[in-house]
Amino acid sequence: MKFKYLLIGVFSLFTMLACKKTEPIIPTISPNNPGTRAELTKDSIYLYAQQVYLWNTGMPTYANFNPRQYATNDDVLEAIINLKTPGKPIDKYSFIDGGTTAAAIGGGVSGDYGFSVVFTATDDLRVKFVYPNSPAAQAGIGRGDRIVAFDGQNNIVASSQTVIDVLNKGLFGNSTSITMTVKKLDGSTKDATIIRKTYNISPILFNKVFTVGSKKVGYIVYNTFTANSVQALDAVFSNFASENITEVIVDLRYNGGGSVSTATELTNLIAPSTQNGKVMFTTYFNSTMQSGQATILQNQKFRAKGNDGVERIYSMYDYSYAPTVAAGNQEIFAKRGAANKITRAYFLVTGSTASASELVINNLKAVMDVKVIGRTTYGKPVGFFAITIDKIDLYVPQFQTKNNLNFGDYFDGFVPDISLADDLTKDFGDVNERYLAYALNYVEKGTFTLSSLQSRMLSSLTPMPLDKENNLSKVFDEQEFKGMIEDRPRFKFK
């Protein structure tokens, strides 16, 4: 999927977002300051940021900033990102979207090829994952496939800008099809033509129960927090409960986030029932929003039922943004499902693990034994909701989440308990796949130290130096989804 970085908050249900999209409003500065449609859009980008941006303290006046001086909407946003404001970390989150995000996360529908790639070496481009029923899956592409030719390029190397440009154009541009030759894990070669089309995202890529000595441990590969995947998660954890698992391995290594409601439910599927009734996390908005001064949100309208059950037109201004349970901005633990014996959770992560994934980890680290395996996560404890301006959706961070220990400053990501290079020479669920092997070893022995025999059975790819690995992993990173959409129906109208 092609996305910019995001950690989105969209209040209440996605149907509200859909309604809002039918009533776009471009707020004018004043009757004495008319402009073209493009100019008013640039104005609106800045005026919304002045009131709802998490780091809006000290932002210049409209006149001093002059958004119309910039050539494009993205240029306006980039200038906002580069403003110096107190306590502001590097803003690697804000972006402008054309409306595809809500469809992918809210509706579980995408219109791409259904797979993702990464360089595991300068001359080794591999498929990280493939969504079931996607065009790539139907073309026979699988995890670990090495791409040896792509759209006429036969020397696939990260050092060639020409190759990178061809890959970016094919994977993330407007092409309707791509051609590839891949070398499969079994050594065979396959030619494939993949045609872009709309498909339903199936985010659970694999699940299984392993018997480790006297223990049962559940393993699930969960790739995107789509809003419609809770039932599928329930089914997996129901099976885990029937198998009497006591530990769970959650593979989020490529999960950039998604629905916060789904993240909340996954947390409740894992968390101990002893936490019921206690705060899971709190959402903190900026002081302008908390004090009810973000009046520009009156332009963001949607249709919904109020506290009295009557359906009417509301706006985003009608919500309370106080960090309280009454305002709907504190989530409370409520155990879900019958998997009541889980005493430890393992999270398999990479630098692509972000937002909603990190929210689940942060929620659980405060209340139970959690082990993190892999690479340092992305670092995204902030969120936003979509601001519709004419034909665009604007996303700038508006809030930060903190767990029940009031911790949420993981802007640099979660550092793993054991740092490991990813392993794309094995499929998900292979006990000799590096990440899973280390998790299962800890289940059995209470240590990450492997025997010499176990070590020899792991990946045949020699891990790169970490700095080179990080540089190669960033080649396509800006194109991948990283976000958290706030879709819980728990926000209270003022």
N, C-alpha and C positions, 0 to 999 in steps of 0.2 A: 504494500500500500504506500502511496505517496502522501506524506504528511510532513508538516513542519513540527518542531518541538511544541508540545502543549501539555498543560495541566489545566483542564477546563472545568469550570463550574457552571452548570445550567440548572437553574432552580426548578424544583418540582419535576414533572414528567416530560418525556420527550415530545409528547403530544403538544405540550405548551410551546416548546421550541418550534414545532411545525406551524402552530398557529401564529407565532410571532413572525415567522418568515413570510407569512402572507400579508403582513401589515408593516412593511419597511417604512421607516420615517427618517428623513434627513433633517435634523434640527438646524435651523438657521441661527446665525450669531445674533442678529437683531434685524428689524425691518429696514434699518439704514445700512445694512452691510450685505447686500445681495451678492450673488456670485453664480458661476456656472455649477452644473451638477458635480463636476469633478472637484471644483474648489470647495464646495460645501461638504463633500465627503472628506477632504483633507482637514477642513475645520473640525468636523465631527470627531475624527480620530483623536485629535488633540484635546478637544473639550471633554470627551468621555474620559480620557486618561487623567485629566486634571482632577476628576472627582472619584474615579474608581480604581486607579492604579494603586497597588499596594504601597508603592514608594512615591506617593504624590507630594510628600512634604517638600516645600521649597521649589516646586516647579514654577517656571516663569509664567507671566501673564500671556494671554493669547497674542497680544500685540507684540510683545518682545520675542515670542517664539516664531510667530508668523508662519503657520503651516503651509500657506499657499506658495511660499518661496521654493518648496521642494517639488521635484519633477513628478514623483510618483507617490502612491499611498505607502508603499514599502519604504520609501525614503523618509517620509514623515515618521513612521514607526521606528526606523533605525535611529533617527534623531532623538526620539523620546527615550529609547533604550540607552543612549549614550549620555543622557543628562546626569549630572552629578547630584545625587540626593542623599541625605543622611541615612546611614545604615543599610544602604542598598548593595546587595551582592551583584555579581555579574548577571545581567538579565539575558539568559540563554533560552528563554521560554516564550516571549511574545511573538506573535505572528498574525498574519492576515490569511483568511481562508475563504474559499468560494462556496462553502456549504456542504462539502463532502464528508466532513468529520461526523456530523450528527447521524448521517445515514449509516456510516460504517460502525460506529460505536452504539448508537441508539437502536438501530434496526438490525445490526449484524449483517449488513449487506455491503459488499465491495465490488468494484469494477476494475480490478487490476488482473495480474497474472497469477497471484496467489502463492508467491514464494519470495524468499529473501536470500541475499548472498553476502559473503564476506571473504576477504583475502586471508587465508591462513599462512601464507608466505607470499613473497613478492610475485611469484609465478604460479600460485595455487589459489584459484578462485573456487569456492565451494558453496553449495546450497545449504543454508542453515536450517530451513524448515519449509514445509509445503502444507498449505491448508487442504484438508480433505475436500473433495468435490470441486476444487478450484481448477482453472484451465491447466495449470502446471501439473496437478495430480492426474488429470485426465490424459495428459500427454506423457505420463510415465516418469516424471521427474520426482526424485526423492531426496531426503536429507543425506548429505555427504557426497552427492554427485559433484564431480569436478568438472567445471566448464572449461573445455579446451578450445572451443570456437564459439563466436557470438556475432551474429549479423555481419558476416564477412570478415571478421577479425579472427585470425588463426593463431596469434601469439598473445595470449591473455596475460598481461603483466601489469602490475600496479604502477610501474615506473614510466609507462607510456601514457601521456595525456590524451593522445588520440584514442587509445583503448578505453580510458575512463570516460571520455566524452561519448563514445559509441554506447558504452554500457549505460550511462546515465540517460541518454536519449531513448534507448530501447526500453529500459526498465521503468523510467519515471517520466518520460515525455508523452507525447500524444500518439505514439505508434499503436496501431491496432493489432500487430502481431510481431513476434520475434522468432528467430531461428537459433538453435543452439546444438552443439555437439557436446555430450557429456560422457565422462568415464565413470561408470557405476562402481559401487563399492566392491562388487564381485569381479571387477576387472573388465567387464564388457563395455562396449561403446554404443551409444544411442544417439541418433539424430532426432531432433524434435522441433516442430513448429508449434508455437503456443499462441493462441488467439485470445486477445483480451475480451472478457465478457463479465457480466454481472453474475455474482454467485453469493450464496449464503455462507458467512464465515462460521466454521466449526472450530472454536478456539481450544477445545480439549484435544490435543494431538496424540496423547497416549495415556493409559492408566493401567496399573497392575498392582497386585498384592504380592509381596515377596515374603517368604519364610526365612528368617535369619536366626538360626539356632532355635530357641524357644519363643522368639518374638515374631509378630506379624507387623509388617510395615507397608503402608500404602504409598504409592508413587503416582503422581499426576503431573503431566506436562500441560501447562495452561498458558496460552500464548497471547490472549487479548481479553480484557475485561469488557466483553460486550454486555449490554443491558439485558439481553434475552437469553443469557447462558446460565442463569441461576438454577433452572430445572435440571440441566445437564450436570452441574456441579453437585446438586442434591443426589442425583442418581449414583454418581461415583462415590460420594461419601456414604451413601446408604450401603453400598457394597462393602466399603471399608469397614463400616460398623458391623455388618454381618460376619466379616472375617475377624472381628475382634482385634483390629489393629491398635497398637499402643504408641506408634510413632508414625509420622507422615513426612514424606519428601515431596516438596512442591517445587517443580521445575519452572522457574520464571526467567530463564536466562535471556530470552528474546522478547519478553513481555514489557512493552512500553507503557502499559496502563490501559485506561478506559473508564468505564462506569464506576463511580465511587459507591453506588448502591451495591453493585456486585462485589466490589472489594470488601464492603462491610459484611455481606453475607458469607463470603469466603472466610473472613476473620471469625465469624460466629460458628462456622462449621468446624473450625480447628480449636478455638479457645475453650478453656475449661469452664464448665457450668458454674463454678464458684465465683466467676466474674459477673454473673448476671446482675443487672441493676446498677453496675458501676460504669463510670464514664470510659468509653473506648477512645475517643479523640474529640478535640474541640477545634472549631473553625474560627479563626481570627481575621476579621476584615479591617480595613484602614479606618482611622478615626472619623473621616468624612462620612463614610457609610454607616458606621456605628451610631453617629449622632444624628442621622437622618438628613444630612445636608447634601447627599448625592442626588439632587433634584433632577438632573439630566436623565436619570433612569425612568422617569415618567414617560419617556419616548419609547421604551422597550415594552411593548404591550403583548398580551396573550389572553386567551379565554380559559377560565378554570372555575371550579367550584370553591366558594369561600368556606369559612368555618361554619356558616349557617346552611351549607349544602346547596346554595343557590349559585347557578353558573352565571358569571358576568365577565366583563373585560377588566383585567387587572394590568398592572405594570410592575416592572422589577422594583420600582420605588415603594411598592406596597408591602414589601417584606421587611422584617426586622433583621438587622445584621449584628445584633448583640451576641456575644459569645456565651449564650446560656441555653439550657435545655428548653425553656419556655419559647425561645425564639427559633428553636429547631436547629441550632448550631452546635449542639453537643450530641454526639452519638452515644447510645447506651448499649452495653453488651447484652445480648439476648441469644443464648445458645441455640443453634440451629442443628437439626438432625440428631441421630442417635450415636454418633461417634464420640462417646463420652470418656474414653479411656486414653486419649492422646496425651502423652506427657512431654513429648518433645517434637519440635518441628524443624526440619531442615529446609533451607531455601537455596536453590541452585541459581546463581546469578552471574551476570556479566555487566559491562558498561552500558548495555542496552536495556537493562532492568530499571524501570523508572516509574515515577508517579504513583498510580494506583497500586502497583506491585510493591513499591517502597512503603506505601501507606499500610498495607497488610503486615509487612515485616515490622514496621515501627509499632503498630498496634500490639502485636504479639510479643515483641521483645520486652514489653513492660510487664507482662503477666505470666510468662511461661518460659521454659528452656528453649532457646532458639539457636540454631547453628547456621551460619551463612558460609556457603562454599562457592568459590569461583573467583571472580574479579570484583573490584570496587564498583558499586552501582552508580547510576547516573547522577543522582542527587537532585531531587525535585520535591521539596516539601511545600510548594506554593501552588495555588490554583486560580482559575478564572472561570467566568461564565461568558458565553458568547454575546457580543454586542453587535446587533444587526444594523448596518449602515448602508442603505440602498442595496447594492448587489453583493456586498461583502460582509463577512463576519470578522470582527476584531476580537483578538484574544490578548489581553494584558493581565498579568497576575493581579488578583484582587484579595487573595487571602492566603493564610498559612495554616497548616494543620499541626497539632501537637497531641501526643498521646496522653494517657492518664497520669504519666509522670511529668507532664508538661514539657516533654522533649519533642522538638521538631526541627532542630537546626542541622539537618543532614544535607546541607547544600553541596558538600563535597562527596556525598554518597555514603553508603554503608561499607566499611572495610570488612572483608571476609575473615572468618576464623582461620581459614586456610586458603591461600591464593593459588589458583590453578589455571592453566591455559585451557581454553575450550577444546573439545575433542569432536571433530566432525568426521572421523574415520569409523565411527560406530553409530548405529541408529539409536533412537530413544528406547530405553528399556533393556539395552544390552548391559549385562552386569560388568562387562569389561570397559564400558564407556567411562572415561576418567571421572567426571563429576559424580555419576551414580555410584561408581566403585568406591570412592572415598566416603560417600554418605553411608553406604551399606557396611563398610568397614567400621565406621563409628557406631552404627547400630549394634554390631556384633561385639566390638572390643572396647568401645568407649574411647577410642583414639583415632587420629587420622593417619597414623603411621602404618604403611602397607608393608607386607612381607616382600622379599626380593622377587618371589615368584609372581605375586600379584602385580608388582611394578612392571615386570617384563611382559605381562599380558595386555597392558594398556596400549594406548595409541602408538602407532608406528610413526606418527609425525613428531619430529623433535620441536618442542616449544621454542618460539622466538624469544629474544630479549624483550622484556616488557614494554620498553619505550617503542620498539619497532612494531610490536603487536598493537599497541594503542594507536599508533599512526595509521596502520593499515585498517584497523577497525573503523576509523573515522572517514574512510573514503566514501562510503555511502550513508554514513550515520545521519547526516542532515535530512535525508529523504525519508527516514523511518519515523513512525508514530511514537511519540512519547507524551502521554497525557493522562488526565484524570477528569472525567466529566461528572460533575455533581448533579445527580439525578434523583436523589432521595426525595420521596414525597413527604418530608417531615418539616419543611419550612413553614412557618406560621405567618399569616398575613397580619399586618399591624392593625 
